[in-house]
Amino acid sequence: MHIHRNTVRLVLATTALVGSLSGLPMVARAQTAGAQASASTDKANTLSEVIVTAEKRDTTIARTPLAVTAYTGQTLKDQGIVNVSDLQNVSPSVVVGRDNFGVNIAIRGVTTTDNTSKGDEGISFNVDGIPYGRPVEEGLAFFDVARVEVLRGPQGTLYGKSSTGGALNVITNRPQDTFQASADGEISNYNTHREDFTVNVPINDQLAVRFAANANEADGYLTPALGAYKTGPAVNGQDDVSGRGSLLYKFQSDGTLFVAVTGGHVGGTGAGQALLDKVFTTSGASQREIYGSPFASSINDSFLNVNAEFNKDLGYVHLAYDGAHLSFQQHDMTNSGNNPLANNGGQYGWRDYHGNFQTDSHEVRLSNKTPGRIDWVVGANWYRENIHESDHNWGAPFVNPTYADSTNGIDPVNNTIHTTYGVFGQGTLHLNDVFGLVLGLREGHDALTRVGTFAAGPFDAHGKLCAPFADCIGGPNNGSESASKLTYRVGLNAQFTPTQLVYASVATGYKAGGFNDFDPATHGAGPYAPESLTAYELGYKGRILPNLQLNSALYYYDYASEQISSLENIMGNFVIFTKGTPTTLYGWENEMNFRLDDNNTFDGSLSMEKSRYSNFRAGINANVNWSGQSLDRTPAAVISAGYNHYWSLGDKGSVKFRIDTRYSSSYLISDFVSAIHYTQSAFTRSDASLTYTSADQRFTAEAFARNLEDNIQATGGGGGFTPGVPNAATVAVNTPRQFGLRLGYKY
């Protein structure tokens, strides 16, 4: 093992120390209190607290010295958050793009630009404590959700690699000790139908089970209205079915076992991108016009995940274990959607992707059972991801295009393995009833290996013409890269009152290095360095009044090396190419919740950020100097404001009206190959809803409209520029206007 022995000794010594100190009388300070509550049912003129697990143990947001925002399951429903991408409409400093490899999450401008199987994410994505490594898997469990936590800033100590910019935690509902059942149904434009069902059954005093099901069906909104082929279905359509069965067993001696099995099928027309020229120069339905293709887009994916969590109190110490096996099978048939004249001089591009993802993860943690002079957590984790894939890209002739006449573009046929293991510890030493000192360390080891082949051009490694639909076996595409990294967090907290916290921290984030499928310098696989970030943050969380909450954070990011991935032209085809560059980001974030009275509440946020490349050259030949330029998707200002008004109908129920809007200043979307910046101009997105709730809280009916402006915005991409060819480049976009009705019943 490559973990330093001194680090192991440090963790063991820390465990012994905190174990002995946790038995000491606690310095006088306010106890952690509060329970998760919904403002829609809490009619007192105060704001409720939400319990989060951002620090790998239960704390209230008011006592968590991080920039973290939590959304309860009810809040997600109220604001129309039905998938991961929708979080960008409500969460400060979050932008979510999407491509054929899945979602691409950016927090404070930190993200990944390589979503392929060899890339690592910049934001750690976790469901019930289990890390999901592939973007295409993120969001599969986004139903029957209890809470979503968005952690901003590097989380290298507790979450390890791929948390350079933060973490996103999805926590699903656990089985309860009372019988519950619910059903929700939604209909809206684009022929959208969404259904959710849950049943919770207590078997006895110790055992309860829960079943949840979810279905989403919707037509796409990117319409094939251009070119010779206009009859295909719209892209970005859904046809998904998911289910989860879970049990919670309570041991008589202070312990619990939670087990969940989640599975389903993902269908529809798959993720597509809009035409860059259309998005930036038109509005409404015209923005969503793309080129039709003779090759239909469809996805046929399935998944089956098993995860478990074990908790046990051992004297003064609490033991926790999270483990899982994730299985994902992918078969996607997609097309490019751009002007075919931009593809290799005039071709219809289509893609036949097969993938088999098998992931295993285990994490064990020890922490103090009750608050003491030192609040601490130590642990160890192991993670392995095994991916077998064929990413086959084809080109069909512009005239009379057929599958049979298509020629191979590129086809990497690979087996890729990501392995991670490490030990970590973090604690807060309470110096007195106000000040606390935070120290966290993690020693981690990461390895990436690939064995496979890479074919570029019409012929395989033996000079034989490749024909659909068989794999095209090219020359060797093997590579490996490994590294060990020590990350840390140092902080000082001042809890002046139970609801007034000031914190300062220095934290590091880390993303493992890797290798490129093709490096122009070596004409073969070539390595690139790990990514590292040091973040400085000063924050305040305060209940200024019983009915006014303000959270504010100033941050400065020093990126010693940020991994920037673009496309490299190989024989007329493009493959991902990654290199490191120093960058700087800094900003100021603010969140506010104000409860004027029992019937009127306000919420809002203000985020401001500046970013720049310290030393970066773009273009295929790295001949354009972008030093000093802004990074992608980092608007200078984002402002959101929301208002809720409640009407009591006495014994007939209540009505709630909500309206909110979000303003974003302009930001850049870059084509790294052509060294071109595109500007997404400033925009607003506004939502409104009217919800009736019966007096017994069982029945709800909601009419809603989302994105009243009915304009879409670029959220990522920007590649494919071809001189002299219109509508060549494409970009990922968010959703157009949606309006409809949602009904729900709880038993």
N, C-alpha and C positions, 0 to 999 in steps of 0.2 A: 504494500500500500504506500501511496505517495503522501499521505497526510503526515505532517511533521509530528514527531513524537512529543515535542515540547508542547504543541497545541493540545494533544490528547491529555497530557499531564495537566495543562491549564484548565481544561474543561472538568476533569475529575477533581482537581483541587477546588475549583469553584463550586462544584456540586457539594463537596464535603463542607465547605465554608458556609454556603447559604443554608444547607441543611441544619447546621448547628445554630446559625443566627436566627433562623426562622422560628425557633422556639423561644427567643427572647421576647420580653414585653415590647409591644410596638410603641414607637414614639407617638405621642398624641397627635392625631391628624384625622381628618374626616374620612369615614368609611366609604368605600365604593357602594353606591346605591343606585336605584332606578331600575326600571324594567321596560322592556320594549312596549311601546304603546302607539296608538294611531291617533293623530290629531282629530280625525273625523269623529271619533267616539269619545274623546276626552274633552268635556265641556268646561273644565276649569280654565280660568284665565291665566294659565301657565303653559309652558312648553315641556313636553315629556323628554326623557332621556332614552337613548337607544344603546343597547349592549352590542359591542363589536368584538371580534376576535382578531383584529389587525395585528396584535402583538403575540399571537399564538396562545392567548389566554383571555378570559372574559374581562373587559373593562368598559366603562361608559365612554362615549366620545369625548365628554368634557375632561376626562382624566387620561386621554390617550395623546401623548405628545407627538402627534403626526398630523399631517394634512390629510384627513380622511373624511369622506362623505358616505353616509349609509342611507340606503333606500329600502324601506320595508316592502314586502310583497304587495300590500294594499296600495302603497304609494306608486309602485310600478304600474299597477293596473289603472289607477286614477289618471296617470300621465301618459298612458298608451305605450308603455315600454314593453314590447313583446319579444324583443331579441337584443342581442348584445349591441348591434349597431345603433339602436335607438338611444343608448346611454349618452351619446354625444349631444342629444337634444336637451339634456338636463344637467349633466355633470360638468363642472368647471374644468377647463383646460383639457378636455377629452375630444379627440377626433377619431372616427372609425372609418377606414376604407375597406374595400372588399375586392378580391379578385378570384381567379380560379383556385387558388391555394387556400382561400378562407378569408377571415376577417384580419384587419391590420389595425391594431389599437395604438394610438399615440396619446401620451399624457405629458403635458408641458413640452411638447415638441419632441419627446424621446420615443422612439419606435424602432421597428426593424424594417429594412428594405429588402430583405431576403426571406420570403415565406416558403421557399422550397424545402424539401426534406433535409437538406444539409444545414439550413439556417436555424438560428435560435431567435426567440422572441425578445423584444425589449421590455415587454410588460408581462409579469408573471400572471397567468390565468389559472385559478384554482376553483374546483367545485367540491364542497364539503372537505376542504383540506387537501384535495388531490390535485397535483399539477397536471395541466393538459399542455403538451408540448407542441401540437400541430394546430395551426389556425383553423383548419377545416373542421376540427373537432370542437372548437369553442362555440358554445351556445347550444349544443345538443341537449343539455340538461336544463335549459332555461324555461322551466315550467314548474308549477307548485313551489315557487320560490318564497322563502321566508325573509331573505334579506340579501342585498348586494352591497358590498363595500368597495369603494374606490380609494386606493391608497396612492397618494401622489408623492413622488420623491423616491430615491433608490432604497431598496429593501434587501440589500445583499446579505445582511447578517442573518435574518430569520427566514428569508425565502430563497437565498442562493442565487445562482446564475439566472440570466434572463429576467431580472427584476431591476434593470438599470434605471428605468423611468418610473417604476411603481408596481403595484399589484392590483388585480381585480379578483375579489373573492365572491363566489356565489354560494349561498347557504340555502339548502332546500329545507322544506318543512319536515320535522321529525314526527313520528307517531306520538299521539297524545293519549292520556288516560281517560278520555271521554269519547263517546261515539260522535262522529262528525261526518257529514257528507255535503258536497257542494257540486254545482254544475254552473258553468258559464258558457255563453255562446255569443259570438260576434259576427255580424254581417256588415260589409262595407263595399265600397266601389272596388274596381278591378276584380270583381267576382270573388271577393275574399270571404272565407268562412273559417272561423277559429272556434274550437271547442276545448274546454278544460273540464275534467271530472276528477273528484277526489272522494275517497271513502276511508275513514279512520275507525278502526275497531279495536277496543281494548279486550284482550283475551282474558286476562286476570289482573291482579294487582301488580304483577311484575312484567307482563308481556303485552305489547300493543303492536298492531300492524297497520300499515297505510298503503293505499293503492292510489296512484295518480295516472291520468292519461291526458294526452294533448294531441290535437290535430290542427294543422294549418294548411289551408288550400287557398291559393290566390293566383290569378293571372299575372303575367309579367307587365312591366310598365315601360320597357325599352322596346319600341315597336319597329319591326323591319319595314320601313316605309320608303327606303331608297334603293336604287339599283334595279337589277333585272328580276330579283327574286323577292317578292313582297308577301308571300302567302304563309310564311312560317309563323309560329306562335311568338308572342312577345317574350323577351328575356327578363330574367330575375323573377320568374314565377316559382311558387312553392307548392309542394304536395308532400307534406311530412306527417308522420305518425310516430308518437313516442309514448312510452309507458314506464312507470317505475313502481316497483314493489319494495317496501322497506319494513324492517322490524326493529323495535327497541326493547331490549331486555334489561330490566333493572335488577341487579344483584342485591341481596339483602344486606350486604356489607359494603355499602357505599361504592358501587361500581355500575357501569352501564356498557352495553354492547349494542352498537347500531350497525346494521347491515342493509345495503341497498343494491338492487339490481335494476339497471336502467338500459333499455334497448329501444330500437326503433328503426324506421326506414326514412331516408331523405330522398325526395324526388323533385320533379318540376323541371323547369327549363334551365336551371343553374344560374350562377352569377355571370353577369355581363357588364360591360363598360360602355358608357355613352361616348359620342363623338365630341372631342374636345372643342372643335369649332362651333358646334351646335350649342354646347353648354355655355360657352362664354359670349356668344353673340345673339342668341335668341332667348325666348322665354316660353313658359307654358308647355303645351304638347310638342311643339317643335323641338324643344331641348331633348326630347326623348326619342327622336327618330334616329334609327341606325340602318345600316345596310343589311338587306336580307341575304340569306345564304341557301344554296341547294342542300346543305348539310345541316340537319336539324340539331338543335342543342337539347340535351337531356342528361339528367344525372340519375344514378341508380346506386345509392349508398346505403349501408346498413351498419349498425353498431350495437355492441353489447358490453356494458361496463358493470363490474362488480366492485364495490368498495365497502370498507368496514372501518369503524372507529370504536376503540375500546378505551374506557376511562375507569380509573381505579384510585381510590385514596389509600395511601400507605403511610399512616401516621401523619407527620407534618408535610408529607410530599404527595403530590398528585402525579399519577402516571397516565400518559395518553399515547395512543398508537393510531396512526392512519395508514391504511394500505389499500391497494387497488390493482386490478388488472383491467385494462382498457383494450377493446378490440374494435377496429374500424376497417370496413371494407369499402373501397371506392372504385366506381367505374363511371367516368364522366365523358360525355361526347359533347364538345363545345366548338363554337366557331368564333372568328375574330370580330365580326360586327363592323369593321371599318371598311373604307373604300378598297376593294380588292386590287385596284391599280397600284396601291402602295405596297403590296406584298410580293417581293421578288420580281418586280416589273409587271405584275398582273397575274395574281393567283387568288383563289378562294382558300383561305387557311382554315383548317379544322384540326381538332385535337382529340386523341383517343387515349385517355389516361386510366391506368389500372394501378391501384395501390392497396397494400395490406399493411396496416399499422398495428403493432402489438406493443403495449406499454405496461410495465410493472413498476410500482413505486411503494416504498415503505419509509415511514418516519416514526421515531420514538422520541417522546419528550418527557422530561421531568420538570415540575414547577412547584412553587410553594402552594400549599393547600389554602391557606388563609392569608390575608394581608399582614405583612410584618415589616421589620426594619428594612429588609431587602425583599423586593418582589423580583422573582427571577424565573428563567426558563432555560434549560439546556437540552440538547438533543442531538440526534444523528439521523441522516437520511441516505437512501439509496434509490436510484432512478435509472431505468433502462428502457430505451425506445428502439424497437426493431422495425425497420421499414423496408418493404420490398415494393418496387414500383417500376413501371414502364411509362414514361411521359412522352408519348409518341405524337409528334407534330407533323402534319402533312400539308401539301400544297396541291390544289387541283387547277387544271388549266382554266384560263379566263373564259374561253369559248367551249361550250359543251362539257362543263365540269362533271365528273363522276368519281365515285370511290375508286373504281378500277384504274382510272387514268391518273390517280394522285401519285405524287412522288414524295419520298421521305424528305423532311426538312431536318429535324434533329430527333433523336430518340436515345435518351439515357435510360439504360436498363440496369438498375442498381439495387444493392442491398446496403442500407445505411443504418448504423447503430450509434445512438447517443447514450453515453453512460456518465452518470454523475453520482458522486458520494461525498459526504462531508460531515463535520461536527460543528456545532454552534452553541453559543451561550450568550444570553443578554440579561442584564439585571439593572434594577434601579435601587440605589442605596439612598434611603431617606435620611438626610443629614439632620433634619429637625422637622417640625410640623409644617414647614413651608418648602424647603429646598430638597431636591432629589438629584442625584448624580447617576447618569445612564452610561453603561459601558456594554458594548456587544462585540463579539468576535465570531468569525466563521472561517474555517479552513476547508476549502472544497477542491475536489479534483474532477476535471471534466475531460472526456475523451470522445472523439468523433472518428469513426472508421467507415470506409466505403469500399466495397468490392463490386465492380460492375464494368459495363462497357458504355461507350458513347459513340453514336453514329451521327455524322453531319454530312448531309448531301444525299443523293439518290441511292448510293451503293453501300453495301455492308463491308465488313473488314476483308472479305474475300473477293470484292469487286462485283458481287452479284446485286442486281437491281432489287431493291426492297419493294414488296407489294403489300397492300392492306390485306388483312388486318394483323398480320404477324409482326412480332418484334423485329426491329432492325438491329442486328448485333454488330457494333463497331469495334474500334480499338479499345484497349484497357482504359478504365476510368476509375482507377483505384487511388485511394488517398487516406491519410490519417493525420490527426492533430490532437495533442493533449496538452494540458497545462494545470498547474495548481495555483490557487489564489487565496490570499488572506484578505477578507473584507472586514470592515469595522464600522461601529457607530459610537460616537461620544456625544453626550448631551447633558444639559443642565435644565432642570424643570423648577418652576416656582409656582406651587399651588397656593395662591394667596387666600382663596376661599374655596369651598367645595365646588363652586362654579366659575372660578377665575384661574386660568392657567396660562402662564407664559413659559415658552420653551425655546431653547437654542440647541442646534445639533450640527455635527459634521458627520456625514455618512458617505460610504462608498458603494458603488454598484459595479457589476461585472457581467460581461457576456463572453462566452468562450470563443476562441478563435476557430478557424476552419480552413477550407481550401476551395479554390475555384475549379470548376470542371475544365476550364480552359484558361490558361494564362498566356497572353501574347508574348511575354518575355521568355517562356519556356516551351510554348506550343504543347503544353500538357497541363496536368493538374498542378496548381501552385497554392501555397499556404497564404493565409492572411492572419494578422495578429488579433489577440483578444481585445475586447472593448472595455474601457475602464472610465469611471466617472467619480468625481469627488463633489459632493453637494453640501452647501452651507445654507442653513435655514433658521429663520427667527419667526416664531409664531405666537399667536394669542388666541385663546378661546375663552369667551366670557359671556356670562348671563348678566348683561348690563342692567336689565330689569327682569323681574320674574317672567315677563312676557316678551323679552327681546334678547335674542342670541346672536352674537357676532363672532365669526371665526376669520382670522386674518393671518397670512403667511408671506414673508419675503424670502426669496431663494436666489442662490447663485450657483450655477453648474459649471464646473471646469472639466471638460471632456478631454482627457489626454489623448484618446483615440476613439472616435466614433466610426463604426462600420457603416459605410455607404455603399449600397449595392445598386448597380445599374445594369444595362445590357451591353453585351459585347457581340460584334458582328462576326460570325463564323460562317464563311461560305454563303453569305446572304441570309443567314439565320441568326437569331439573337439568343444568347444564353446569359444567365446571371453572372456578373463579375463584381467582387467585393474588394474594397480597399479601405484602410483606416485614415482618418483625418482628425486633427484637433478642432474642437468647436467650443463655443461658449453660449450659455443661455442664462437669462436672469429675469425675474418677474415678481409680481405682487398679486396675490389672490385674496378675495374677500367673499364671505358667504353670510347672509343675514336671514333670520326668521323672526317675524314680528306678529304677535297676536294682539290685535287692537282690542277685541272683546270676544265674546262667545261666538259671534257670527261673522267676524271678519279677520282674515289672516293674510299676511303678505310674506313673500320670500323673494330673494334676489341674490345675485352674485356679480362680482366685477373681477375680471382677470386681465392683467396687462403683462406683456412679455416682449423681450427683445432677444434675438438670436443672431449668431454670425459664424461663418466658417473662418477659422483662424488661418488656415493654409490649405486651399483645396483647388485642384484643377480638374475641370470637367471636360467631357468629350471623349470620343473613342481614342484619340491620340493624346489626351490630357493636355490639350493646347489652349484651353480657355481658363483664365484665372478668375475663380469665384471667391477668392479670399475677401472677407468683409461682407459678403452677401448673406442674406437671411436664409435660414433653413426652411424646408418645406413645412407647411401646415402650422405655422407659428404666428397667428394674428396678433397685432399689437394690442388689441382690446377686444374682449368678449363681455357683453353685459346681458344679464337675464333678469326678468321681473315677472312675478306671478301673484295673482290675487284670487282668494277664495271667499265666497259669501254663502252663508247658510241661512235657510229659512225653515223654521219649525212649523210643521203642520199639525202639531198636537198628537192626538192618538192616530193620525193618519200617516205619520212619518215625517220625513224631512227632505229638503231639496238643497243641493249644493251646486253652485255655479263656479267654474274655474276658467280663468283666462291667463295665458302666459305668453311671453315673447322673448326671443333671444336674438341679440344683435352681435354680429361678428364683423370686425374690420377686415380688410383684404388680407390675403396671404398668398404665398407662392406655391405652385406645383411645377416640378422640374422634369425636364427630359434630359437625363444625365448623358445620354449617348450623343445627342445633337447639341448639348450645352445650351439649351433654351429654357428660359423662365416663362411660365405662364402665370397670370395673376387672376386669382379668384377674387372678384370685386366684393365689396362689403355687402352684407345681406341681412335680412331678418327672417326668422321662421316663427310663426305664431300658432298657438293651439287654443281651442275652447271646448268646454264640455259642460253638460247639464245632467246631474245625476239625482235620481229619486231613490230614497232608501226607506223601506217600510219601518213602522214603529218598533217591530221586534228585531230589526236589523237583518232579517233573513232574505228579503227580496231587494234587488237593486236593478235599476234600469238607467242606462247612460246613453245619451246622444253625444257624439263627439265629432270634431273636425280638427285635423292635424295638418300643419303646413298650409295655413289659409292662403298664403301668397302663391302657392302652386308653382314654385320654382325649385329646381334642384341645383345643388352645388357640388363642385369637384372636391372629393375627399382623399384622393390619392391617384397614383398612376402618372400620366403625362407622357407616355412613351409612344414612339411610332412615327414621329415627324418625318415626312418625305418631301423634299423640295418639289414644288410645282404640282403636287397632288393634294386636292382639298379633302378634308375629312379623313385624313390618314391616321392621326393620333387619337387615342382614346383615354378616358379617365374614369376612375371609380366615382360614383355619385351616391347621394343619399336619396330618400324616397320623396315622391311627389305628394300632392294633396290627397289625404284620405278622410273620408267621412262615413259615418255609419252608426249602428246601434249595438249596444252590448247589454245582455240580460244575464242576471246571476241569481242563484238561489242557494241558501245554506240551510241545512237541516240540523 
